[in-house]
Amino acid sequence: MMEKIAINPTTLAAPVGPFDRAVRIGPWLFIAGTSALTHLAGDFFERPLAPTIEEQARQTFLNIKAVCEAAGYDLDHIFEIRYTLKRREDIRKVHAVIREFLPKRGFISSAYQGEMLREEMLIEIEANAYKA
């Protein structure tokens, strides 16, 4: 049986709920829903958020990168992302940011529109990575 290892980088804030930032099982890394708030400590509802979708998406990917690096992975190991957008009209802007962080193909993606936990929160991303 493969060991399940919790990943909670010290460069990021503690999770806001009863979960870990990521879990590694063998070569697989499963990254929890991540936002532009993940690196900030303090009360979830009082942490400052950048106003634009581009800024929030970039910070979210930087937070995902920090999780990957803490687990010994990099963004090239990501094979799947799932993201939820507050506003569907932001999808093209998010695609441009995804291309900045994941310029190579070789991953799958699903996008959803949904209500966020904070009014000014515009995006949340989950990711899975594999490293042989």
Contact map, one row per residue, 1 for C-alpha under 8 A:
111000000000000000000000000000000000000000000000000000000000000000000000000000000000000000000000000000000000000000000000000000000000
111100000000000000000000110000000000000000000000000000000000000000000000000000000000000000000000000000000000000000000000000000000000
111110000000000000000000110000000000000000000000000000000000000000000000000000000000000000000000000000000000000000000000000000000000
011111000000000000000011110000000000000000000000000000000000000000000000000000000000000000000000000000000000000000000000000000000000
001111100000000000000011100000000000000000000000000000000000000000000000000000000000000000000000000000000000000000000000000000000000
000111110000000000011111000000000000000000000000000000000000000000000000000000000000000000000000000000000000000000000000000000000000
000011111000000000011111000000000000000000000000000000000000000000100110000000000000000000000000000000000000000000000000000000000000
000001111101010000011100000000000000000000000000000000000000000000100100000000000000000000000000000000000000000000000000000000000000
000000111111000000001000000000000000000000000000000000000000000001100100000000000000000000000000000000000000000000000000000000000000
000000011111100000000000000000000000000000000000000000000000000000000000000000000000000000000000000000000000000000000000000000000000
000000001111100000000000000000000000001000000000000000000000000001000000000000000000000000000000000000000000000000000000000000000000
000000011111110000000000000000000000011110000000000000000000001001000000000000000000000000000000000000000000000000000000000000000000
000000000111111000000000000000000000011110000000000000000000000000000000000000000000000000000000000000000000000000000000000000000000
000000010001111100000000000000000000000010000000000000000000000000000000000000000000000000000000000000000000000000000000000000000000
000000000000111111111000000000000000010000000000000000000000000000000000000000000000000000000000000000000000000000000000000000000000
000000000000011111000000000000000000000000010000000000000000000000000000000000000000000000000000000000000000000000000000000000000000
000000000000001111100000000000000000000000000000000000000000000000000000000000000000000000000000000000000000000000000000000000000000
000000000000001111110000000000000000000000000000000000000000000000000000000000000000000000000000000000000000000000000000000000000000
000000000000001011111000000000000000000000000000000000000000000000000000000000000000000000000000000000000000000000000000000000000000
000001110000001001111110000000010000000000000000000000000000000000000000000000000000000000000000000000000000000000000000000000000000
000001111000001000111110000000111000000000000000000000000000000000100000000000000000000000000000000000000000000000000000000000000000
000001110000000000011111000011110000000000000000000000000000000000100000000000000000000000000000000000000000000000000000000000000000
000111100000000000011111100011100000000000000000000000000000000000000000000000000000000000000000000000000000000000000000000000000000
000111100000000000000111111111000000000000000000000000000000000000000010000000000000000000000000000000000000000000000000000000000000
011110000000000000000011111110000000000000000000000000000000000000000000000000000000000000000000000000000000000000000000000000000000
011100000000000000000001111100000000000000000000000000000000000000000000000000000000000000000000000000000000000000000000000000000000
000000000000000000000001111110000000000000000000000000000000000000000000000000000000000000000000000000000000000000000000000000000111
000000000000000000000001111111000000000000000000000000000000000000000000000000000000000000000000000000000000000000000000000000011110
000000000000000000000111101111100000000000000000000000000000000000000010000000000000000000000000000000000000000000000000000000011100
000000000000000000000111000111110000000000000000000000000000000000000000000000000000000000000000000000000000000000000000000000111000
000000000000000000001110000011111100000000000000000000000000000100100000000000000000000000000000000000000000000000000000000001110000
000000000000000000011100000001111100000000000000000000000000000000000000000000000000000000000000000000000000000000000000000011100000
000000000000000000001000000000111110000000000000000000000000000000000000000000000000000000000000000000000000000000000000000111100000
000000000000000000000000000000111111110000000000000000000001001100000000000000000000000000000000000000000000000000000000000111000000
000000000000000000000000000000001111110000000000000000011011001000000000000000000000000000000000000000000000000000000000001110000000
000000000000000000000000000000000111111000000000110000011111001000000000000000000000000000000000000000000000000000000000001100000000
000000000000000000000000000000000111111100010011100000000001000000000000000000000000000000000000000000000000000000000000000000000000
000000000001101000000000000000000111111110000000000000000001001000000000000000000000000000000000000000000000000000000000000000000000
000000000011100000000000000000000001111110000000000000000000001000000000000000000000000000000000000000000000000000000000000000000000
000000000001100000000000000000000000111111000010000000000000000000000000000000000000000000000000000000000000000000000000000000000000
000000000001110000000000000000000000011111110010000000000000000000000000000000000000000000000000000000000000000000000000000000000000
000000000000000000000000000000000000000111110110000000000000000000000000000000000000000000000000000000000000000000000000000000000000
000000000000000000000000000000000000000011111110000000000000000000000000000000000000000000000000000000000000000000000000000000000000
000000000000000100000000000000000000100011111110000000000000000000000000000000000000000000000000000000000000000000000000000000000000
000000000000000000000000000000000000000000111110000000000000000000000000000000000000000000000000000000000000000000000100000000000000
000000000000000000000000000000000000000001111111000000000000000000000000000000000000000000000000000000000000000000000000000000000000
000000000000000000000000000000000000100111111111100000000000000000000000000000000000000000000000000000000000000000000000000000000000
000000000000000000000000000000000000100000000111110000000000000000000000000000000000000000000000000000000000000000000000000000000000
000000000000000000000000000000000001100000000011111000010000000000000000000000000000000000000000000000000000000000000001100000000000
000000000000000000000000000000000001000000000001111100110000000000000000000000000000000000000000000000000000000000000000000000000000
000000000000000000000000000000000000000000000000111110110000000000000000000000000000000000000000000000000000000000000001000000000000
000000000000000000000000000000000000000000000000011111110000000000000000000000000000000000000000000000000000000000000000000000000000
000000000000000000000000000000000000000000000000001111111000000000000000000000000000000001001100000000000000000000000000011000000000
000000000000000000000000000000000000000000000000000111111100000000000000000000000000000000001100100000000000000000000000000000000000
000000000000000000000000000000000000000000000000011111111110000000000000000000000000000000000000000000000000000000000000000000000000
000000000000000000000000000000000011000000000000111111111111000000000000000000000000000000000000000000000000000000000000011000000000
000000000000000000000000000000000011000000000000000011111111100000000000000000000000000000000100100000000000000000000000001000000000
000000000000000000000000000000000001000000000000000001111111110000000000000000000000000000000000100000000000000000000000000000000000
000000000000000000000000000000000011000000000000000000111111111000000000000000000000000000000000000000000000000000000000000000000000
000000000000000000000000000000000111110000000000000000011111111100000000000000000000000000000000000000000000000000000000000110000000
000000000000000000000000000000000000000000000000000000001111111110000000000000000000000000000000000010000000000000000000000000000000
000000000000000000000000000000000000000000000000000000000111111111000000000000000000000000000000000000000000000000000000000000000000
000000000001000000000000000000000111011000000000000000000011111111100000000000000000000000000000000000000000000000000000000000000000
000000000000000000000000000000100100000000000000000000000001111111110000000000000000000000000000000000000000000000000000000000100000
000000000000000000000000000000000000000000000000000000000000111111111000011000000000000000000000000000000000000000000000000000000000
000000001011000000000000000000000000000000000000000000000000011111111100000000000000000000000000000000000000000000000000000000000000
000000111000000000001100000000100000000000000000000000000000001111111110000000000000000000000000000000000000000000000000000000000000
000000000000000000000000000000000000000000000000000000000000000111111111111000000000000000000000000000000000000000000000000000000000
000000000000000000000000000000000000000000000000000000000000000011111111110000000000000000000000000000000000000000000000000000000000
000000111000000000000000000000000000000000000000000000000000000001111111100000000000000000000000000000000000000000000000000000000000
000000100000000000000001000010000000000000000000000000000000000000111111100000000000000000000000000000000000000000000000000000000000
000000000000000000000000000000000000000000000000000000000000000000011111110000000000000000000000000000000000000000000000000000000000
000000000000000000000000000000000000000000000000000000000000000000011111111010000000000000000000000000000000000000000000000000001010
000000000000000000000000000000000000000000000000000000000000000010011001111111000000000000000000000000000000000000000000000000000000
000000000000000000000000000000000000000000000000000000000000000010010000111111000000000000000000000011000000000000000000000000000000
000000000000000000000000000000000000000000000000000000000000000000000000011111000000000000000000000001010000000000000000000000000000
000000000000000000000000000000000000000000000000000000000000000000000000111111100000000000000000000000000000000000000000000000001110
000000000000000000000000000000000000000000000000000000000000000000000000011111111000000000000000000000000010000000000000000000111100
000000000000000000000000000000000000000000000000000000000000000000000000000011111000000000000000000000000111000000000000000000111100
000000000000000000000000000000000000000000000000000000000000000000000000000001111100000000000000000000000011100000000000000000111000
000000000000000000000000000000000000000000000000000000000000000000000000000001111110000000000000000000000011110000000000000011110000
000000000000000000000000000000000000000000000000000000000000000000000000000000011111000000000000000000000000111100000000000011100000
000000000000000000000000000000000000000000000000000000000000000000000000000000001111100000000000000000000000111100000000001111000000
000000000000000000000000000000000000000000000000000000000000000000000000000000000111110000000000000000000000001111000000001110000000
000000000000000000000000000000000000000000000000000000000000000000000000000000000011111101100000000000000000001111000000011100000000
000000000000000000000000000000000000000000000000000000000000000000000000000000000001111100000000000000000000000011110000111000000000
000000000000000000000000000000000000000000000000000000000000000000000000000000000000111111100000000000000000000011000000010000000000
000000000000000000000000000000000000000000000000000000000000000000000000000000000000111111100000000000000000000010000000000000000000
000000000000000000000000000000000000000000000000000000000000000000000000000000000000001111110000000000000000000000000000000000000000
000000000000000000000000000000000000000000000000000010000000000000000000000000000000101111111100000000000000000000000000000000000000
000000000000000000000000000000000000000000000000000000000000000000000000000000000000101111111110000000000000000000000000000000000000
000000000000000000000000000000000000000000000000000000000000000000000000000000000000000011111111000000000000000000000000000000000000
000000000000000000000000000000000000000000000000000011000000000000000000000000000000000001111111100000000000000000000000000000000000
000000000000000000000000000000000000000000000000000011001000000000000000000000000000000001111111110000000000000000000000000000000000
000000000000000000000000000000000000000000000000000000000000000000000000000000000000000000111111111000000000000000000000000000000000
000000000000000000000000000000000000000000000000000000000000000000000000000000000000000000011111111100000000000000000000000000000000
000000000000000000000000000000000000000000000000000001001100000000000000000000000000000000001111111110000000000000000000000000000000
000000000000000000000000000000000000000000000000000000000000000000000000000000000000000000000111111111100000000000000000000000000000
000000000000000000000000000000000000000000000000000000000000000000000000000000000000000000000011111111110000000000000000000000000000
000000000000000000000000000000000000000000000000000000000000000000000000000000000000000000000001111111100000000000000000000000000000
000000000000000000000000000000000000000000000000000000000000100000000000001000000000000000000000111111100000000000000000000000000000
000000000000000000000000000000000000000000000000000000000000000000000000001100000000000000000000011111111000000000000000000000000000
000000000000000000000000000000000000000000000000000000000000000000000000000000000000000000000000011111111000000000000000000000000000
000000000000000000000000000000000000000000000000000000000000000000000000000100000000000000000000001001111100000000000000000000000000
000000000000000000000000000000000000000000000000000000000000000000000000000000000000000000000000000001111110000000000000000000000000
000000000000000000000000000000000000000000000000000000000000000000000000000000100000000000000000000000011111000000000000000000000000
000000000000000000000000000000000000000000000000000000000000000000000000000001111000000000000000000000001111100000000000000000000000
000000000000000000000000000000000000000000000000000000000000000000000000000000111000000000000000000000000111110000000000000000000000
000000000000000000000000000000000000000000000000000000000000000000000000000000011110000000000000000000000011111000000000000000000000
000000000000000000000000000000000000000000000000000000000000000000000000000000001110000000000000000000000001111100000000000000000000
000000000000000000000000000000000000000000000000000000000000000000000000000000000111100000000000000000000000111110000000000000000000
000000000000000000000000000000000000000000000000000000000000000000000000000000000111100000000000000000000000011111000000000000000000
000000000000000000000000000000000000000000000000000000000000000000000000000000000001111100000000000000000000001111100000000000000000
000000000000000000000000000000000000000000000000000000000000000000000000000000000001111000000000000000000000000111110000000000000000
000000000000000000000000000000000000000000000000000000000000000000000000000000000000010000000000000000000000000011111000000000000000
000000000000000000000000000000000000000000000000000000000000000000000000000000000000010000000000000000000000000001111110111000000000
000000000000000000000000000000000000000000000000000000000000000000000000000000000000000000000000000000000000000000111110100000000000
000000000000000000000000000000000000000000001000000000000000000000000000000000000000000000000000000000000000000000011111100000000000
000000000000000000000000000000000000000000000000000000000000000000000000000000000000000000000000000000000000000000011111100000000000
000000000000000000000000000000000000000000000000101000000000000000000000000000000000000000000000000000000000000000000111110000000000
000000000000000000000000000000000000000000000000100000000000000000000000000000000000010000000000000000000000000000011111111000000000
000000000000000000000000000000000000000000000000000010010000000000000000000000000000111000000000000000000000000000010001111100000000
000000000000000000000000000000000011000000000000000010011000000000000000000000000011110000000000000000000000000000010000111110000000
000000000000000000000000000000001111000000000000000000000001000000000000000000000011100000000000000000000000000000000000011111000000
000000000000000000000000000000011110000000000000000000000001000000000000000000001111000000000000000000000000000000000000001111100000
000000000000000000000000000000111100000000000000000000000000000000000000000000001110000000000000000000000000000000000000000111110000
000000000000000000000000000001111000000000000000000000000000000100000000000001111100000000000000000000000000000000000000000011111000
000000000000000000000000000111100000000000000000000000000000000000000000000001111000000000000000000000000000000000000000000001111100
000000000000000000000000000111000000000000000000000000000000000000000000100011110000000000000000000000000000000000000000000000111110
000000000000000000000000001110000000000000000000000000000000000000000000000011100000000000000000000000000000000000000000000000011111
000000000000000000000000001100000000000000000000000000000000000000000000100010000000000000000000000000000000000000000000000000001111
000000000000000000000000001000000000000000000000000000000000000000000000000000000000000000000000000000000000000000000000000000000111
